[in-house]
Amino acid sequence: MSSEHLPGPAADEAPLTAVGERVEVRPPSTADIESYAAAVTLSERRLADFAMPNPHNLPVVLDHQSPTYRTFMVHALDPEASHGLVGRINVANVVEGAFRSATVGYDSYDPYAGRGLFVEGLRLTLDLVFADQPHGMGLHRVEANIQPANHRSAGLVRSLGFVHEGFSRDFLHLPGIDGRRDWRDHDRFTLLSTDWPAVPYRPHGHRRIACVVNGSGSTAFGAYGGTSLASALAAELGIPLYTASIVESPATLFELLRVSPVGGVVECRLGGPQLRMGLARAGFEPSGVPVLEGATDVSRREVVRHALAVRAAHA
């Protein structure tokens, strides 16, 4: 999706700021250059596991401030004889219109990291991100992309109500805990304005999907050639296969579907009221669950076509 050109703020428009119990959030300025250099230098070894810290790049950051890229500096109200800078938060790739979304990235700085000040600053920043213009950015959705090994960062966003939405392969060319730069996979965490303020560690709420395949004889899982449509569909959709060739009791078959957080592919020879009752007990509206005829040696193209139709039925 291409970004729209967004007009800059009016010359007399006040900058976006917020004050909490222990921190203040405000845009960067040249007055921050010295404290920023001290903060990043002090935190450089810790940050280098997942980022490329540069103590001297704040002038570049200042030059790039715009409606599509905003930086917020988190300052300690009590600097404790230190540099006083708790962290930096970037709200980048801002697109308005029908999208109204952005990505969020951040660094927290020593000696304040791990003491709750930065999470307060990020919470205040999200208040500004979701607040209506001109007192905020008026966004609907923000996304934080985090390397899977960065458990602390993932725990931070989960504590604010972000949910895990997906996985992006080779997303950014960054350092990792192996000490070298490479293309790094990232987990994608998101938060909506309609959820904010959000419950900490809010359940992911994955969409459950299901389909029924008429048949009872599955072969090897996870491949296409020589397997049943049911097993191939389960592999393509990334959900469990519950087959009557292993679980003979229909009640048990649909109980397994009921307790699955993601749903599943049910392979059985049931129909009529018995099938509808089983699906209803498993938490699905029977009329919304696709029922397919079983087959073997199905081409990958056909498997993908069926999988897309199943996802669309649950959209």
VMD Tcl script that draws the C-alpha trace (Angstrom):
set ca {
  {0.00 0.00 0.00}
  {1.45 3.35 -0.99}
  {1.57 6.23 1.46}
  {-0.50 9.30 0.85}
  {1.11 12.72 0.96}
  {0.07 14.26 4.23}
  {0.20 18.00 4.97}
  {2.48 19.10 7.80}
  {1.13 20.63 10.99}
  {0.28 24.28 11.06}
  {3.06 26.55 12.23}
  {1.15 27.55 15.38}
  {0.00 24.02 16.21}
  {1.22 22.82 19.60}
  {3.47 19.72 19.58}
  {2.00 16.46 20.84}
  {3.03 16.04 24.48}
  {1.84 14.15 27.54}
  {2.80 14.08 31.21}
  {2.38 11.10 33.52}
  {3.27 10.31 37.11}
  {6.98 9.70 36.49}
  {7.66 10.65 32.87}
  {6.94 13.25 30.24}
  {6.57 12.50 26.51}
  {7.40 15.16 23.95}
  {8.89 15.50 20.44}
  {12.69 15.59 20.14}
  {14.62 18.83 19.96}
  {18.23 19.94 19.62}
  {18.29 20.27 23.42}
  {18.09 16.45 23.58}
  {21.25 15.78 21.56}
  {23.64 15.61 24.49}
  {21.40 13.52 26.75}
  {20.51 11.23 23.83}
  {24.20 10.55 23.13}
  {24.79 9.74 26.79}
  {21.70 7.50 27.03}
  {22.45 5.46 23.90}
  {26.13 5.10 24.79}
  {25.23 3.82 28.25}
  {22.71 1.34 26.78}
  {24.61 0.39 23.62}
  {25.68 -3.12 24.62}
  {22.13 -4.15 25.60}
  {20.47 -2.57 22.56}
  {22.94 -4.11 20.10}
  {21.35 -7.57 20.47}
  {18.44 -6.56 18.25}
  {19.17 -3.08 16.87}
  {21.92 -0.79 15.56}
  {22.27 1.91 18.23}
  {23.92 5.15 17.14}
  {24.53 7.74 19.89}
  {25.00 10.50 17.33}
  {22.04 10.14 14.95}
  {19.51 12.38 16.70}
  {20.19 15.30 14.27}
  {19.20 12.97 11.42}
  {16.07 11.95 13.32}
  {15.20 15.62 13.79}
  {15.61 16.31 10.07}
  {13.23 13.48 9.18}
  {10.33 14.46 11.44}
  {7.10 14.69 9.43}
  {3.43 13.68 9.62}
  {4.47 10.22 8.37}
  {7.37 9.79 10.83}
  {7.09 11.11 14.36}
  {9.48 10.57 17.26}
  {8.55 10.88 20.92}
  {11.19 11.21 23.63}
  {10.38 9.88 27.10}
  {11.93 12.01 29.84}
  {12.09 11.17 33.54}
  {10.43 13.82 35.66}
  {13.07 13.01 38.29}
  {16.32 12.56 36.31}
  {18.15 11.17 39.37}
  {21.42 12.93 38.46}
  {21.52 10.97 35.19}
  {20.93 12.01 31.56}
  {17.17 11.90 32.22}
  {16.18 10.16 28.98}
  {14.05 7.06 29.58}
  {13.57 6.10 25.94}
  {12.71 6.96 22.37}
  {9.56 5.90 20.47}
  {9.13 6.15 16.71}
  {5.72 6.15 15.03}
  {6.63 5.50 11.39}
  {5.03 4.58 8.06}
  {1.95 6.61 8.94}
  {-0.81 6.30 6.35}
  {-4.12 8.10 6.75}
  {-7.26 7.75 4.61}
  {-8.95 4.37 4.90}
  {-5.84 2.83 6.52}
  {-5.04 5.16 9.46}
  {-2.25 2.91 10.63}
  {1.43 3.05 11.54}
  {4.31 1.00 12.87}
  {5.82 1.57 16.31}
  {9.47 1.06 17.24}
  {11.30 1.98 20.41}
  {14.40 1.81 22.60}
  {14.59 2.10 26.38}
  {17.70 3.49 28.04}
  {19.74 2.67 31.12}
  {19.63 3.32 34.02}
  {15.82 3.51 33.72}
  {15.16 0.26 31.82}
  {13.20 -2.36 33.72}
  {11.74 0.02 36.29}
  {8.35 0.74 34.71}
  {9.13 4.25 33.47}
  {9.36 3.32 29.82}
  {6.09 1.39 29.79}
  {4.44 4.49 31.25}
  {5.95 6.55 28.43}
  {4.77 4.09 25.78}
  {1.29 4.14 27.27}
  {1.22 7.94 27.11}
  {2.46 7.82 23.52}
  {-0.33 5.41 22.55}
  {-2.79 7.86 24.12}
  {-1.46 10.47 21.67}
  {-1.42 8.06 18.73}
  {-5.09 7.13 19.17}
  {-6.43 10.55 20.24}
  {-8.34 12.51 17.62}
  {-6.56 15.26 15.72}
  {-5.39 17.92 16.44}
  {-4.69 16.73 19.99}
  {-3.42 13.36 18.74}
  {-2.59 11.48 15.57}
  {-6.06 10.01 15.04}
  {-4.81 6.53 14.09}
  {-6.86 3.33 14.20}
  {-4.15 0.65 14.27}
  {-0.51 0.37 15.30}
  {1.85 -2.51 14.68}
  {5.02 -3.51 16.53}
  {7.38 -5.97 14.81}
  {9.64 -7.88 17.21}
  {12.23 -10.59 16.73}
  {11.00 -13.87 18.30}
  {14.04 -14.04 20.60}
  {13.32 -10.58 22.04}
  {11.08 -11.83 24.83}
  {11.33 -8.64 26.89}
  {10.05 -6.46 24.09}
  {7.23 -8.86 23.29}
  {6.28 -8.97 26.95}
  {6.25 -5.17 27.05}
  {3.72 -4.78 24.24}
  {1.60 -7.67 25.55}
  {1.44 -5.88 28.93}
  {-0.20 -2.97 27.09}
  {-2.79 -5.15 25.34}
  {-1.13 -5.80 21.97}
  {-2.06 -9.15 20.47}
  {0.02 -11.45 18.29}
  {-1.40 -11.14 14.79}
  {1.13 -12.88 12.56}
  {4.65 -13.78 11.55}
  {6.80 -12.04 8.91}
  {9.70 -13.92 7.31}
  {13.00 -12.11 6.71}
  {11.32 -8.86 7.68}
  {14.27 -6.59 8.54}
  {18.06 -6.72 8.07}
  {19.20 -6.40 11.68}
  {21.53 -7.86 14.29}
  {20.34 -10.80 16.37}
  {21.50 -12.56 19.50}
  {24.02 -14.47 17.35}
  {25.95 -11.21 17.02}
  {25.69 -10.73 13.25}
  {23.45 -8.84 10.85}
  {21.07 -10.86 8.73}
  {17.50 -10.89 7.48}
  {15.47 -11.49 10.61}
  {12.03 -13.02 11.06}
  {9.66 -10.95 13.18}
  {6.47 -11.55 15.11}
  {3.76 -8.99 14.43}
  {1.84 -7.52 17.37}
  {-1.04 -5.10 16.85}
  {-3.32 -2.81 18.82}
  {-6.51 -1.04 17.70}
  {-7.92 2.28 18.86}
  {-11.19 0.47 19.61}
  {-9.30 -1.70 22.13}
  {-7.55 1.20 23.85}
  {-7.00 1.41 26.76}
  {-6.57 -2.35 26.55}
  {-6.57 -5.11 29.13}
  {-2.98 -6.21 29.88}
  {-2.02 -9.52 28.26}
  {-5.31 -9.56 26.38}
  {-6.06 -12.98 24.83}
  {-5.06 -13.19 21.19}
  {-8.58 -14.07 20.07}
  {-7.52 -16.13 17.08}
  {-10.31 -16.70 14.58}
  {-11.47 -20.31 14.71}
  {-12.10 -21.94 11.36}
  {-13.45 -25.36 10.44}
  {-14.48 -27.48 7.51}
  {-15.83 -31.00 7.09}
  {-14.50 -33.46 4.53}
  {-16.66 -36.47 3.71}
  {-14.39 -39.46 4.19}
  {-12.59 -41.43 6.87}
  {-9.22 -42.52 5.54}
  {-6.34 -40.07 5.97}
  {-2.76 -40.88 5.09}
  {0.46 -38.99 5.84}
  {0.16 -35.49 7.24}
  {1.80 -32.39 5.79}
  {2.26 -33.43 2.15}
  {0.09 -33.12 -0.93}
  {0.72 -35.97 -3.35}
  {-0.72 -39.27 -2.14}
  {-2.64 -37.80 0.79}
  {-6.30 -37.19 1.40}
  {-7.86 -33.79 0.81}
  {-8.52 -33.55 4.56}
  {-4.87 -33.96 5.60}
  {-3.65 -31.66 2.84}
  {-6.18 -28.98 3.85}
  {-5.15 -29.23 7.50}
  {-1.51 -28.73 6.49}
  {-2.32 -25.76 4.24}
  {-4.56 -24.06 6.82}
  {-2.22 -24.80 9.73}
  {-5.00 -26.33 11.86}
  {-5.49 -29.81 13.34}
  {-7.05 -32.75 11.50}
  {-9.65 -34.76 13.39}
  {-10.41 -37.92 11.46}
  {-12.84 -40.76 12.06}
  {-10.10 -43.19 10.97}
  {-8.44 -42.51 14.34}
  {-11.28 -41.23 16.54}
  {-14.26 -43.47 15.96}
  {-16.69 -41.76 18.34}
  {-18.47 -38.80 16.66}
  {-19.02 -37.18 20.07}
  {-15.29 -37.32 20.83}
  {-14.45 -36.07 17.33}
  {-16.49 -32.90 17.79}
  {-15.37 -32.47 21.39}
  {-11.80 -32.27 20.09}
  {-12.96 -29.60 17.65}
  {-14.73 -27.72 20.46}
  {-11.65 -27.45 22.66}
  {-9.31 -26.46 19.80}
  {-8.46 -22.73 19.99}
  {-7.98 -22.57 16.21}
  {-10.66 -25.00 14.96}
  {-9.84 -27.88 12.65}
  {-10.60 -30.07 9.66}
  {-13.07 -32.84 10.51}
  {-12.93 -35.93 8.29}
  {-15.97 -38.13 8.83}
  {-18.95 -39.74 7.17}
  {-21.63 -37.90 9.08}
  {-24.46 -35.85 7.61}
  {-27.84 -34.35 8.35}
  {-28.87 -33.58 11.94}
  {-25.94 -35.51 13.44}
  {-23.38 -33.35 11.61}
  {-25.23 -30.12 12.36}
  {-25.52 -30.98 16.04}
  {-21.82 -31.88 16.25}
  {-20.75 -28.58 14.68}
  {-23.10 -26.58 16.90}
  {-21.74 -28.28 20.02}
  {-18.23 -27.46 18.82}
  {-19.15 -23.76 18.76}
  {-19.72 -23.26 15.03}
  {-22.76 -22.13 13.08}
  {-23.37 -25.28 10.98}
  {-24.52 -23.37 7.90}
  {-21.21 -21.46 7.84}
  {-18.93 -24.52 7.84}
  {-17.95 -25.74 4.35}
  {-18.55 -29.43 3.63}
  {-16.30 -30.92 0.95}
  {-16.21 -34.26 -0.80}
  {-13.21 -36.35 0.08}
  {-10.52 -37.09 -2.50}
  {-6.93 -38.31 -2.74}
  {-3.95 -37.21 -4.81}
  {-5.35 -33.67 -4.95}
  {-3.16 -31.11 -6.69}
  {-1.66 -28.33 -4.62}
  {-3.60 -25.81 -6.67}
  {-6.88 -27.46 -5.69}
  {-5.85 -27.67 -2.03}
  {-5.01 -23.96 -1.95}
  {-8.28 -23.12 -3.71}
  {-10.27 -25.06 -1.11}
  {-8.25 -23.52 1.74}
  {-8.95 -19.98 0.51}
  {-12.66 -20.81 0.29}
  {-12.67 -22.15 3.84}
  {-11.00 -19.00 5.17}
  {-13.45 -16.82 3.22}
  {-16.40 -18.71 4.71}
  {-15.24 -17.71 8.19}
  {-14.34 -14.09 7.35}
}
mol new
graphics top color blue
foreach p $ca { graphics top sphere $p radius 0.5 }
foreach p [lrange $ca 0 end-1] q [lrange $ca 1 end] { graphics top cylinder $p $q radius 0.2 }
display resetview
